[in-house]
Amino acid sequence: MKKLLLKTALLTVAVTVILSMSLFGIMSLLAPSVMMDFTANIGLKSISGDYAYQEYERSGSIDCLARSFIVSADAGHNRTAEKRFDLLYAREDFGEFCAEQDKHSGLMAPVHYSYRGYVCGLGAYVRYRTAENDAEKAAAVQLAIDETDPAFPQGNSTLVLAVKAAAAEDTQLCEALLAQMQAAQFESSEDYRNIIRMLEEAV
C-alpha cells in the first residue's frame, strides 16, 4: 500500500513538472511578451531582455527592442547590445519614440530626463567596448558628441557616456571623450563643467 502511494505521489510530481515545463515552453514561443514581464518581475532581467527581443522579432515593437537593448547593455552583453542598438538607432520612428518616452518620464521625474540621450550614450559606450581599432573607438565617442546639443542640456548622451567611462575607470575612454568634448565647443553649463572636472580627475 505504501509503495503504491509513493509511486502515485512520484508520478503526480513528475506529471506536474512535465506539464509546467511544457507550459513554460509554449508560453515562451507563443507569448514572449508575457514571459518578458514575468521574468522581469521575478528578477531574471537578462532573460527578460531576451524575451523582449523575441517579442520585437514577432511584433516589430520598438518598445520591446529598446527594452532588450537596455537590458543587454546593463548586463554587459556588449556584442548583443550593439546589434540591438544598431537596429533601434536605424529605425525611422526612433526620434518619435524617444520624444514619447520623455513625455512619460517627465511626469515622474523632478529633473528633465532625455530618453534619447540615455539610449545614445549607452549605445556609444557599447560601441566603444566592442570597437576593434582606434577609428571605431573615436566614432563611438563621436556618436555621443553628435547626439548632444551645443547647449549641453541635462541627461544628454555625452554626459551618460562620461559617467559610464568614469564608473568603469576607463582612462583611455575618459581621455578620448575629454579631448572630443573640448573640441566640440559646448556651452559652459554647470553640467558641462562638472563632467570636464570628473574626466580630468579620471585621466
Secondary structure, DSSP 8 states (H G I E B T S, - for coil): -HHHHHHHHHHHHHHHHHHHHHHHHHHHHH-HHHHHHHHHHTT-HHHHHHHHHHHHHHH--HHHHHHHHHHHHHTT-HHHHHHHHHHHHH-TTHHHHHHHHHHHHHHH-SS---HHHHHHHHHHHHHHHH--SHHHHHHHHHHHHHTS-TT--TT-HHHHHHHHHHHTT-HHHHHHHHHHHHHHT----HHHHHHHHHHHHH-
